[in-house]
Amino acid sequence: MAQSSTGRLFSLMVCLLPLALPAQGQENGYYPLRDWTGPNGGSMNISSFVFRDINDSGTYDLGDRVFVNVAVELLPPSGAAKMVRTNIGGYANFNTSLAQADAEITQAGTYTFSVVPPPGWTVTTGNREQAIPMSMLVGAPGDIVADHLPVPVGLVPTPEIRGQAAEGAEAVVARGPDGEAVPALPAEDGWYRLPVTPGRWTVGAQEVEVGRDRVILPLKWSDEARLDGEIVTLGFDDLFVGDQLMKVPNGYGGLHWENWVATHGRFYEGEGYINTMMSGEYVAYTSSGHPTAIAGDQPFDFIGGYFGVAWSSAEGETLHIRAWRGDTLVHDDEFALSAYGPVYFAADYKSITRLEFSTEHYWQAVADDLRFVTANSHQ
């Protein structure tokens, strides 16, 4: 079909208009083109990303979480290694610049990025060390570019069960999913440890479910029967509608809460808040590091929960947990906390009325996914 004069005029305008606008902007100096013949003189980051490989898949995928404050070393073509820690996004950023002498990468060559796992953690992705060539590219943000970026590095804790043997108790032996007996190994200060694999284990007469996180056992097991009801997991995410910080209110999970605060994991930018998160984006912590409590109008079971410490400057802080049945103290446990990932305390406290938590040096303990059976959870 023949094109009308109006159609030809419109097509001509469409073709000419984009050519005219940039010319006007350039004449005014509003939209200058870059002169690519000289160096930029600035900087850019080449980053190593580290994550908690929650499902132990060996790749960064859905459900995995960033790992904060992990040490990453950079070995240059010549000279000593330089160390940077991962930030709240899981990135260890190494500054790259030809012009800035204090940058970590200031010349072309092959650089080795090496993740240093915290004690008790191993790499799942098979790339703890990555050698990456760097080359000059005048006009790039730092005038140096990487051949390729570092591939994400995943870490998991080495599974183990830890406990304290009561005085005069027989040697502890555990049986794994395959039925093989595993004797406990001595740890420190009267503790024992059991090197285990994920699955259901029997320690003495008690069954313990082991995942990818380290499990702490109570000093003694409850003799009472578990309450008849569903296990309810409290992860604190359902408390929030947009806010990032709140005092945990009475009634949450059908319990009374004393001196507990719930917060978004990134609110304080503390490594332990982020590294202790097990589900969602929120955790709870002991307000100002002072003693806290959880109580019930009716007896309840405390099945267990995940615990860490808010800051790596308090690595190894001791958490004390005591459980009461009325006026009677029925459980008194303690264990060390880490800012590099939680331990699961398999409490299995039954028919208690009050839980008390305190840290030895008043650093903030962080908790997530606490599990209870309460009167309100009965079917």
Secondary structure as GFF3:
##gff-version 3
##sequence-region A 1 379
A	DSSP	alpha_helix	5	28	.	.	.	ID=ss1
A	DSSP	beta_strand	44	52	.	.	.	ID=ss2
A	DSSP	beta_strand	65	66	.	.	.	ID=ss3
A	DSSP	beta_strand	71	75	.	.	.	ID=ss4
A	DSSP	beta_strand	82	85	.	.	.	ID=ss5
A	DSSP	beta_strand	91	96	.	.	.	ID=ss6
A	DSSP	beta_strand	109	116	.	.	.	ID=ss7
A	DSSP	beta_strand	121	123	.	.	.	ID=ss8
A	DSSP	beta_strand	129	136	.	.	.	ID=ss9
A	DSSP	beta_strand	144	146	.	.	.	ID=ss10
A	DSSP	beta_strand	153	157	.	.	.	ID=ss11
A	DSSP	beta_strand	160	164	.	.	.	ID=ss12
A	DSSP	beta_strand	173	175	.	.	.	ID=ss13
A	DSSP	beta_strand	181	183	.	.	.	ID=ss14
A	DSSP	beta_strand	185	186	.	.	.	ID=ss15
A	DSSP	beta_strand	191	195	.	.	.	ID=ss16
A	DSSP	beta_strand	199	203	.	.	.	ID=ss17
A	DSSP	beta_strand	206	210	.	.	.	ID=ss18
A	DSSP	beta_strand	214	216	.	.	.	ID=ss19
A	DSSP	beta_strand	232	234	.	.	.	ID=ss20
A	DSSP	three_ten_helix	237	239	.	.	.	ID=ss21
A	DSSP	beta_strand	245	247	.	.	.	ID=ss22
A	DSSP	three_ten_helix	252	254	.	.	.	ID=ss23
A	DSSP	beta_strand	256	258	.	.	.	ID=ss24
A	DSSP	beta_strand	260	264	.	.	.	ID=ss25
A	DSSP	alpha_helix	271	276	.	.	.	ID=ss26
A	DSSP	beta_strand	282	286	.	.	.	ID=ss27
A	DSSP	three_ten_helix	287	289	.	.	.	ID=ss28
A	DSSP	beta_strand	292	309	.	.	.	ID=ss29
A	DSSP	three_ten_helix	312	314	.	.	.	ID=ss30
A	DSSP	beta_strand	318	325	.	.	.	ID=ss31
A	DSSP	beta_strand	328	336	.	.	.	ID=ss32
A	DSSP	beta_strand	343	345	.	.	.	ID=ss33
A	DSSP	beta_strand	349	359	.	.	.	ID=ss34
A	DSSP	beta_strand	365	373	.	.	.	ID=ss35
A	DSSP	three_ten_helix	375	377	.	.	.	ID=ss36
###
